[in-house]
Structure formats: C-alpha cells, structure tokens
Amino acid sequence: MTQIALDATANAATASRRGASPDSRNSVNVQTLIDEQPMSAYQYLVLFLCFSILALDGFDTAIIGYVAPALVSKWGIARSALAPVMSAALFGLAFGAMLAGPSADRFGRKPVLIISSMFFAIFSLLTAYAGSIESMAILRFLTGLGLGAAMPNAVTLMAELAPAKRRSLVVNAVYVGFPLGAAAGGIISAGLIPHFGWESVFILGGVLPLLFVPVMALYLPESASYMAARNYPAASIRKVMQRICKRDLSHVARFTSDAAEVTSKPGQSALGLILSRRYVVATLMLWSTYFMGLLIFYLLTSWMPLMMKDAGFSLEKAALVSALFPLGGGIGTLVGGLLMDRFSPARVLASVYVVAAVLLVAVGQSMGNVGLFATLVFLAGIMVTGAQASLPALAAPIYPTQGRATGIAWMLGIGRTGGILGALAGGVLLGMKLPFSQILALLAIPALLAMTALLVLSVKAPKGDSPTSK
C-alpha cells in the first residue's frame, strides 16, 4: 500500500471516530505529500521558469547602472543628476512588492506573476524612448512596480512546490537568476551600447519578458498549498499534484494545507498575520537584514561603474568588472542554500555577512592591482549577493500559506528602502568626492548590522519553525 493510501486510510479512520462527514475522509496534506517525493521533472520545469523570471527581473533592475556612463556622455549631465533615475525603479520595486504580496495571497501566485512580468516588460521598452531625466525617472518607477511584484511571487511559488528538505537550495537556485541576470546586463551592455546605443539595452529588457509571458501562462501552475488553503476544487489541486507526484490521486477527496494549523483572528489580513505577536520579531529582523543588504548591493551595482571610471578604468572594463559583483552571487546563493538545508540558516547567513564586511574593506585597498581587485569584487559578490538572495528561502518557512507571499513581499518591499538609500547615498558620496576605498569601508557597517539582526532572528523566531534551527 502506498504512503498516500496509508494516509488516506488513517484519515478516514480518524474522521469516522470523530463523526466527520465523508468529504473529510481520504484527505491529503499537499505539503506533506510534496515533502515525501523526490523532485520531479515537473518541479524542475517550474524551477527553470521561476529562475528565468528572476533573470529577466535582474537584467531589467540592474541595467540602469550599466547605461549610466553612456547617459552622462550623451546627455551631457552631471553624474549626480542621475540619482533620481537610479532610485526611481527602487521606489517602484518597493511599492510593487508590497502591493503584490497581499494580492497574491488573495488572488493567487500565478496571475499576479504573469501580470507583473507584462507590466515591467512594457515599461522597459518605453524607457528606451525617454528623452529627459524626468521622463526616464517616471518610466523606471513604473518598470519597478512590475519588477517588485514579480520577484516575491516567483520565490513564493517555488517555495510552496519544493520539498522541505531541499527548499533552501531550490529557492536559492531560483534566486540565482536575479544576480545572473544583473551580471548579464553588464556583459550585454558592454557589447550593445558601443554599436547600438544605450536604448538597445532597454529594448532587449522589454522584448525578452514579453516573449516569455506565453510560456509562463502555459506551463506555470498555481501553488497547490495556496489552492488548498483557499478551498479550490479538489480537481484543480489534483491536476497539479499528479504532475508533481506522477501517480494517480483520483481517490483523494480533499486536499488540505498547513494553513489550517495556524490560529488567526477572524478576518485578519495577511499583513496583520505577519505583524501579529507570533511573527512580529522575525518580521522586523527580516526587514532589517534585507534593508542592510540592499543598501550595499544597490550602492555598488548602481555606482560602481562610475566610481571605477573615475579611478581610471575604461568604460568597458568598468562595466565588465562591476558585473563580477552580482555574478559572484550565483555561486554564493547555491552554496548558501546547501548550507542552510544542513545547518541553522539564520546563523549561516550571519556568518556570511561577517566575511562580507571584511571583503568589502579589502576591495577598497586593492585598486592598484586590477587582477586582485577583480578577484576581491567577485568574492565580495559571492558573500553579499549570495546572502541577500538567500533571505527569501530563510523567510518562506517562517510564515504560513495564507501569509507567505505577503511576508516575503513585504520583506522585499521594506528592504527596498535600503536599496533606495544606497542608490541616493552613492550620488551623495560621489559628490563629496570620497575615495572609493572609504565608501567600501563604510559599507562594512550595514553588513555587520545585518549579521546582528540574523543572530536575533536565530533566537527569537517562532518556536518550532525550521528556518533558524536544525
């Protein structure tokens, strides 16, 4: 007899003793069933699709930093004048994430993901035709709304379709798409801009996601845990679960989720849930950590090419070396996922931020040696970007199904204010003519603050939740 049959028999017997209705018999918890199975080909397909969405997201998010030197040259403006453009998308990312999380917890992960991808694709295309700082800032803000909505829903969808024992690695593998997409932006920009102008980068950033939308609509499923929590028809849930488990589930009359195990006030919103007494400390620590990490990430990805150009690097070399920072995050994210599945995830990431602080200082001291400088930029990217990309995997199991998209999205949204501050602070620091080495040394401070928040999380997370202890 299969495990499902055993579970169904046990459930039926329990229901009979309790006098439950026949519909409550032969019920299966979707997450338990997913956890019992090895990763199927269908789950790997969903992983690839979510990875691709985040790669497109990362490309469109980071390209403004790579086209900035060309804009300064073509428009004849001061570098500091680009600060509103640099930060506009980040404001959009913040608002988009905070709107999309509750929307996905209400309407589903898949529809919000598709709509948000179409949104950022269209406005990325339109950015290519911006003729002023003001119009570009507006278009980058609108692009950011879609970018901010897409990321948390792709991560949430994959987290809910992944087995618990491999969730951190699987979610991190999805998130690798973002730094790789950001790194690809630097490499592609270096090739496109000299021949086709800065506009070509934004056109590519719009066309690619538009072409990908039909693929998402055809192959992406809705989250089975979400459907079970929202009492979707068993047939809809069964269709997804049979593709994951590759077995007949026609005997299952009802699918359940872990959401039923969470006690919440009647009519409580998803935001109210993540800020309730049980979750508020974990929520605040996640927000703080994401804030600090994005402050570092966006200051460097937005301004490093200009800082390097000022330090004597050519435009092409500045773009290529800057691309090493997000590129290194791909390795850090995968290694981080493996370690988080085996050890205390919060403490693993706290340790990473300590190493990141040391490396950031070291990068600033190596400007005279291009090879060493590039190597240290890559290593710093492994730590900073890898730790940042691992935070959604840390957050996903903390929250129940009915608040998970909101919990992840608001962490991303509130944390984006750190990215906004980083983008604005880069312009201020350049205006103050601070040496690159001093700017990097200052960035060690938020890395150490992120470490502190993670250590608090490791102690204060809701009891029994897996992200902080193994």
C-alpha positions as CSV (number, residue, x, y, z in Angstrom):
1,M,0.0,0.0,0.0
2,T,1.4,3.4,-0.9
3,Q,2.1,6.2,1.6
4,I,-0.9,8.1,0.2
5,A,-3.2,5.2,0.7
6,L,-2.0,4.7,4.2
7,D,-2.6,8.4,5.0
8,A,-6.0,8.2,3.4
9,T,-6.9,5.1,5.5
10,A,-5.7,6.8,8.7
11,N,-7.6,10.0,7.9
12,A,-10.7,8.0,7.2
13,A,-10.5,6.1,10.4
14,T,-9.9,9.3,12.4
15,A,-12.8,11.1,10.7
16,S,-15.1,8.1,11.4
17,R,-14.2,8.2,15.1
18,R,-14.8,11.9,15.3
19,G,-18.1,11.7,13.4
20,A,-16.8,13.7,10.4
21,S,-18.5,13.9,7.1
22,P,-17.5,11.6,4.2
23,D,-15.8,14.6,2.4
24,S,-13.3,14.8,5.2
25,R,-12.1,11.3,4.6
26,N,-9.3,10.4,2.1
27,S,-7.8,13.9,2.6
28,V,-4.1,14.6,2.0
29,N,-2.0,17.4,3.1
30,V,-0.3,18.8,0.0
31,Q,2.9,19.9,1.6
32,T,3.3,16.6,3.4
33,L,2.8,14.8,0.0
34,I,5.3,17.1,-1.7
35,D,7.8,16.6,1.1
36,E,7.6,12.8,0.7
37,Q,8.5,12.9,-3.0
38,P,11.9,13.4,-4.7
39,M,12.0,16.4,-7.1
40,S,10.1,15.5,-10.2
41,A,10.7,16.7,-13.8
42,Y,7.7,19.0,-13.5
43,Q,9.1,20.7,-10.4
44,Y,12.4,21.2,-12.2
45,L,10.5,22.8,-15.1
46,V,8.8,25.2,-12.6
47,L,12.2,25.9,-11.1
48,F,13.6,26.8,-14.6
49,L,10.6,29.1,-15.3
50,C,10.9,30.9,-12.0
51,F,14.7,31.1,-12.5
52,S,14.1,32.7,-15.9
53,I,11.6,35.2,-14.5
54,L,14.2,36.4,-11.9
55,A,16.9,36.5,-14.5
56,L,14.8,38.9,-16.6
57,D,14.0,40.8,-13.4
58,G,17.6,41.1,-12.5
59,F,18.6,42.2,-16.0
60,D,16.0,45.0,-16.1
61,T,16.7,46.1,-12.5
62,A,20.5,46.5,-12.9
63,I,20.8,47.8,-16.5
64,I,20.4,51.5,-15.4
65,G,23.8,51.2,-13.7
66,Y,25.5,49.9,-16.8
67,V,24.0,52.6,-19.1
68,A,24.7,55.4,-16.7
69,P,28.1,56.3,-18.1
70,A,26.6,56.4,-21.7
71,L,23.8,58.7,-20.5
72,V,26.2,61.1,-18.8
73,S,28.2,61.3,-22.0
74,K,25.3,61.6,-24.5
75,W,23.1,63.9,-22.4
76,G,25.9,66.0,-21.1
77,I,24.8,65.9,-17.5
78,A,26.5,65.6,-14.1
79,R,26.8,62.2,-12.6
80,S,24.8,63.2,-9.5
81,A,21.9,64.2,-11.8
82,L,21.2,60.5,-12.4
83,A,20.4,59.9,-8.7
84,P,16.6,60.3,-9.3
85,V,16.8,57.8,-12.2
86,M,18.9,55.4,-10.2
87,S,16.4,55.4,-7.3
88,A,13.1,55.6,-9.2
89,A,13.0,51.9,-10.0
90,L,13.8,51.1,-6.4
91,F,10.8,53.1,-5.2
92,G,8.7,51.1,-7.8
93,L,10.2,47.9,-6.6
94,A,9.2,48.6,-3.0
95,F,5.7,49.6,-3.8
96,G,5.3,46.8,-6.3
97,A,6.4,44.2,-3.8
98,M,4.1,45.5,-1.0
99,L,1.1,45.6,-3.3
100,A,1.8,42.2,-4.9
101,G,2.2,40.2,-1.7
102,P,-1.3,40.7,-0.4
103,S,-2.7,40.5,-3.9
104,A,-1.0,37.1,-4.4
105,D,-2.3,35.9,-1.0
106,R,-5.8,36.9,-2.2
107,F,-5.9,36.1,-6.0
108,G,-3.1,33.6,-6.4
109,R,0.6,33.5,-7.2
110,K,0.4,32.7,-11.0
111,P,-1.9,35.6,-12.2
112,V,0.0,38.2,-10.2
113,L,3.3,36.9,-11.6
114,I,2.1,37.0,-15.2
115,I,0.6,40.5,-15.0
116,S,3.7,41.9,-13.2
117,S,6.0,40.4,-15.9
118,M,4.0,42.0,-18.7
119,F,4.0,45.3,-16.8
120,F,7.8,45.6,-16.4
121,A,8.4,44.4,-19.9
122,I,6.2,47.2,-21.5
123,F,7.7,50.0,-19.4
124,S,11.2,48.8,-20.0
125,L,10.5,49.1,-23.8
126,L,9.1,52.6,-23.3
127,T,12.2,53.7,-21.3
128,A,14.2,53.3,-24.5
129,Y,12.4,56.4,-25.8
130,A,12.9,58.6,-22.8
131,G,14.3,62.0,-23.7
132,S,14.9,63.5,-20.3
133,I,15.9,62.7,-16.8
134,E,12.3,63.4,-15.6
135,S,10.6,61.1,-18.2
136,M,13.2,58.3,-17.6
137,A,12.7,58.5,-13.8
138,I,8.9,58.1,-14.2
139,L,9.3,55.2,-16.6
140,R,11.8,53.5,-14.3
141,F,9.4,53.9,-11.4
142,L,6.7,52.2,-13.4
143,T,9.1,49.4,-14.6
144,G,10.0,48.9,-10.9
145,L,6.4,48.3,-9.9
146,G,6.3,45.2,-12.2
147,L,9.8,44.1,-11.2
148,G,8.9,44.4,-7.5
149,A,5.8,42.4,-7.9
150,A,7.4,39.5,-9.9
151,M,10.2,38.6,-7.7
152,P,8.4,37.7,-4.4
153,N,5.7,35.7,-6.2
154,A,8.2,33.6,-8.2
155,V,10.0,32.8,-5.0
156,T,6.8,32.1,-3.1
157,L,5.5,29.8,-5.8
158,M,8.7,27.8,-5.9
159,A,8.9,27.6,-2.1
160,E,5.4,26.1,-1.9
161,L,6.2,23.5,-4.6
162,A,9.6,22.4,-3.2
163,P,10.1,19.6,-0.6
164,A,11.1,20.9,2.8
165,K,14.4,19.0,3.0
166,R,15.6,20.8,-0.2
167,R,13.7,24.0,0.0
168,S,16.6,26.4,0.7
169,L,18.6,25.0,-2.2
170,V,15.7,25.0,-4.6
171,V,14.5,28.5,-3.7
172,N,18.1,29.8,-3.8
173,A,18.6,28.2,-7.2
174,V,15.6,30.2,-8.4
175,Y,17.0,33.4,-6.9
176,V,20.4,32.8,-8.7
177,G,18.5,34.0,-11.7
178,F,18.5,37.6,-10.3
179,P,22.3,38.1,-9.9
180,L,23.0,36.2,-13.1
181,G,20.5,38.4,-15.0
182,A,22.1,41.5,-13.4
183,A,25.6,40.3,-14.4
184,A,24.4,39.6,-17.9
185,G,23.2,43.2,-18.1
186,G,26.8,44.3,-17.7
187,I,28.2,41.9,-20.3
188,I,25.4,42.6,-22.8
189,S,25.6,46.4,-22.2
190,A,29.3,46.4,-22.9
191,G,28.6,44.8,-26.3
192,L,25.4,46.6,-27.3
193,I,26.0,50.2,-26.2
194,P,29.1,51.0,-28.4
195,H,27.2,49.7,-31.5
196,F,23.5,50.4,-30.9
197,G,23.4,53.0,-28.2
198,W,22.0,52.8,-24.6
199,E,18.4,52.5,-25.9
200,S,19.1,49.0,-27.2
201,V,19.6,47.6,-23.7
202,F,16.2,48.7,-22.6
203,I,14.5,47.4,-25.8
204,L,16.1,44.0,-25.1
205,G,14.9,44.2,-21.5
206,G,11.4,44.6,-22.7
207,V,11.2,42.2,-25.6
208,L,12.6,39.2,-23.7
209,P,10.0,39.1,-20.9
210,L,7.2,39.8,-23.4
211,L,8.2,36.7,-25.3
212,F,8.4,34.7,-22.1
213,V,4.8,35.6,-20.9
214,P,3.0,33.0,-23.1
215,V,5.4,30.3,-21.8
216,M,4.6,31.2,-18.2
217,A,0.8,31.2,-18.9
218,L,1.1,27.7,-20.5
219,Y,3.4,25.9,-18.1
220,L,3.4,27.6,-14.7
221,P,1.0,26.0,-12.2
222,E,-0.8,27.7,-9.3
223,S,0.6,26.8,-5.9
224,A,-1.1,23.7,-4.6
225,S,-0.7,24.9,-1.0
226,Y,-2.4,28.2,-1.9
227,M,-5.3,26.4,-3.7
228,A,-5.8,24.0,-0.7
229,A,-5.8,26.9,1.8
230,R,-8.3,28.8,-0.4
231,N,-10.5,25.7,-0.8
232,Y,-10.2,25.3,-4.5
233,P,-12.0,22.3,-6.1
234,A,-10.1,19.1,-5.5
235,A,-9.8,18.5,-9.2
236,S,-7.8,21.7,-9.7
237,I,-5.4,20.7,-6.9
238,R,-5.2,17.1,-8.1
239,K,-4.1,18.2,-11.6
240,V,-1.0,19.9,-10.2
241,M,-0.2,17.3,-7.6
242,Q,-0.4,14.4,-10.0
243,R,2.2,16.1,-12.2
244,I,4.4,16.6,-9.2
245,C,4.0,13.0,-7.8
246,K,3.5,11.2,-11.1
247,R,0.8,9.0,-9.6
248,D,-3.0,8.6,-9.6
249,L,-4.7,10.7,-6.9
250,S,-8.2,10.2,-8.0
251,H,-9.1,8.5,-4.7
252,V,-8.2,11.7,-2.7
253,A,-11.5,13.6,-1.9
254,R,-9.9,16.6,-0.3
255,F,-6.6,18.3,-0.2
256,T,-5.5,20.3,2.8
257,S,-2.7,22.8,3.7
258,D,-0.8,23.7,6.8
259,A,-2.7,27.0,6.8
260,A,-5.4,25.3,8.8
261,E,-3.0,24.7,11.7
262,V,-2.4,28.4,12.2
263,T,-4.7,30.2,14.6
264,S,-5.6,33.7,13.4
265,K,-8.3,36.2,14.3
266,P,-11.4,36.1,12.1
267,G,-11.0,38.4,9.2
268,Q,-7.3,39.0,9.9
269,S,-5.4,40.2,6.9
270,A,-2.2,38.6,5.7
271,L,-0.3,41.8,6.8
272,G,-1.9,41.6,10.2
273,L,-0.8,37.9,10.4
274,I,2.9,38.6,9.7
275,L,2.8,41.5,12.2
276,S,1.0,39.5,14.9
277,R,2.7,38.8,18.2
278,R,3.9,35.4,17.0
279,Y,5.7,36.7,13.9
280,V,6.5,40.3,14.6
281,V,10.1,39.9,15.8
282,A,11.0,37.6,13.0
283,T,9.3,40.0,10.5
284,L,11.2,43.0,11.8
285,M,14.6,41.2,11.8
286,L,14.0,40.0,8.2
287,W,13.1,43.6,7.1
288,S,16.3,44.9,8.8
289,T,18.5,42.4,7.2
290,Y,17.1,42.9,3.8
291,F,17.4,46.6,4.2
292,M,21.1,46.5,5.0
293,G,21.9,44.0,2.3
294,L,20.2,46.0,-0.4
295,L,21.8,49.2,0.7
296,I,25.2,47.6,0.0
297,F,24.0,45.9,-3.2
298,Y,22.4,48.9,-4.9
299,L,25.0,51.4,-4.0
300,L,27.6,49.2,-5.6
301,T,25.7,48.0,-8.7
302,S,24.3,51.5,-9.4
303,W,27.5,53.5,-8.9
304,M,30.5,51.1,-9.2
305,P,30.9,51.6,-12.9
306,L,31.1,55.4,-12.5
307,M,33.4,55.1,-9.4
308,M,35.7,52.8,-11.4
309,K,35.7,55.1,-14.4
310,D,36.8,57.9,-12.1
311,A,39.5,55.7,-10.7
312,G,41.0,55.3,-14.2
313,F,39.2,52.2,-15.6
314,S,37.9,52.3,-19.2
315,L,34.2,52.3,-19.7
316,E,34.2,48.7,-21.0
317,K,36.4,47.4,-18.2
318,A,34.4,49.2,-15.6
319,A,31.2,47.5,-16.8
320,L,32.8,44.1,-17.0
321,V,34.5,44.2,-13.6
322,S,31.3,45.6,-12.0
323,A,29.4,42.7,-13.4
324,L,31.6,40.3,-11.4
325,F,29.9,41.6,-8.2
326,P,26.4,40.2,-8.9
327,L,27.8,37.3,-10.9
328,G,29.6,36.1,-7.8
329,G,26.3,35.9,-6.0
330,G,25.2,33.0,-8.1
331,I,27.8,30.8,-6.5
332,G,27.2,32.2,-3.1
333,T,23.4,31.6,-3.4
334,L,23.8,27.9,-4.3
335,V,26.4,27.2,-1.6
336,G,24.3,29.1,0.9
337,G,21.2,27.0,0.0
338,L,23.2,23.8,0.6
339,L,24.5,25.0,4.0
340,M,21.0,26.3,5.0
341,D,19.5,22.9,4.4
342,R,22.0,21.3,6.8
343,F,22.7,23.9,9.5
344,S,20.9,26.8,11.2
345,P,20.0,29.0,8.2
346,A,20.0,32.3,10.1
347,R,23.4,31.6,11.7
348,V,24.8,30.5,8.3
349,L,23.8,33.9,6.8
350,A,25.0,35.8,9.8
351,S,28.5,34.3,9.3
352,V,28.4,35.2,5.6
353,Y,27.8,38.9,6.4
354,V,30.8,39.0,8.7
355,V,33.0,37.7,5.9
356,A,31.3,40.2,3.5
357,A,32.3,43.1,5.8
358,V,36.0,42.0,5.7
359,L,36.0,41.6,1.9
360,L,34.4,45.0,1.3
361,V,37.2,46.7,3.1
362,A,39.7,44.6,1.3
363,V,38.3,45.5,-2.1
364,G,38.9,49.2,-1.4
365,Q,42.5,48.5,-0.6
366,S,43.3,46.7,-3.9
367,M,42.6,49.3,-6.6
368,G,46.2,49.3,-7.7
369,N,46.2,45.7,-8.8
370,V,43.5,45.0,-11.4
371,G,43.6,41.2,-11.1
372,L,43.4,41.3,-7.3
373,F,40.7,43.9,-7.4
374,A,38.6,41.9,-9.8
375,T,39.0,38.8,-7.7
376,L,38.0,40.5,-4.5
377,V,35.0,42.1,-6.2
378,F,33.9,38.6,-7.3
379,L,34.4,37.2,-3.8
380,A,32.6,40.1,-2.1
381,G,29.7,39.5,-4.6
382,I,29.6,35.8,-3.5
383,M,29.1,36.9,0.0
384,V,26.9,40.0,-0.2
385,T,24.7,38.9,-3.2
386,G,24.6,35.3,-2.0
387,A,23.4,36.2,1.5
388,Q,20.9,38.6,0.1
389,A,19.5,36.1,-2.4
390,S,19.2,33.5,0.4
391,L,16.8,35.6,2.6
392,P,13.6,34.6,0.8
393,A,14.5,31.0,1.4
394,L,15.0,31.9,5.1
395,A,11.7,33.7,5.2
396,A,9.4,31.2,3.3
397,P,9.1,28.5,6.0
398,I,8.6,31.1,8.8
399,Y,5.2,32.1,7.5
400,P,2.1,30.0,6.9
401,T,0.5,29.7,3.5
402,Q,-2.1,32.5,4.0
403,G,0.6,35.0,4.8
404,R,3.7,33.7,3.0
405,A,3.5,35.8,-0.2
406,T,2.9,38.9,2.0
407,G,5.7,38.0,4.4
408,I,8.2,37.6,1.6
409,A,6.9,40.5,-0.5
410,W,6.9,43.0,2.4
411,M,10.5,41.9,3.4
412,L,11.5,42.7,-0.2
413,G,9.4,45.9,-0.3
414,I,10.5,47.4,3.1
415,G,14.0,46.2,2.4
416,R,14.0,48.1,-0.9
417,T,14.1,51.3,1.0
418,G,17.7,50.2,1.8
419,G,18.3,50.0,-1.9
420,I,16.8,53.4,-2.5
421,L,19.0,54.8,0.3
422,G,22.0,53.1,-1.3
423,A,21.3,54.5,-4.7
424,L,20.8,58.0,-3.3
425,A,23.8,57.7,-1.0
426,G,26.1,56.8,-3.9
427,G,25.4,60.1,-5.6
428,V,25.9,62.0,-2.3
429,L,29.2,60.2,-1.6
430,L,30.4,60.8,-5.1
431,G,29.5,64.5,-4.8
432,M,31.6,64.6,-1.6
433,K,34.5,63.2,-3.6
434,L,35.1,60.4,-1.1
435,P,37.7,57.8,-2.3
436,F,36.3,54.5,-3.4
437,S,38.2,52.8,-0.6
438,Q,36.4,54.9,2.1
439,I,33.0,54.2,0.6
440,L,33.6,50.5,0.6
441,A,34.8,50.6,4.2
442,L,31.6,52.4,5.2
443,L,29.6,49.6,3.7
444,A,31.1,47.2,6.2
445,I,28.8,48.8,8.8
446,P,25.5,47.7,7.3
447,A,26.9,44.2,6.7
448,L,27.6,43.9,10.5
449,L,24.2,45.3,11.3
450,A,22.6,42.6,9.1
451,M,24.6,40.0,11.0
452,T,23.2,41.3,14.3
453,A,19.6,41.1,13.0
454,L,20.1,37.5,11.9
455,L,21.5,36.5,15.2
456,V,18.4,38.0,16.9
457,L,16.2,36.1,14.4
458,S,18.0,32.8,15.3
459,V,16.9,33.2,18.9
460,K,13.5,34.9,18.6
461,A,11.9,33.2,15.6
462,P,8.5,31.5,16.3
463,K,9.1,28.3,18.2
464,G,9.1,25.1,16.1
465,D,9.8,27.0,12.8
466,S,12.6,25.5,10.8
467,P,14.5,28.5,9.4
468,T,16.5,29.1,12.5
469,S,17.4,25.7,13.8
470,K,18.2,22.3,12.5
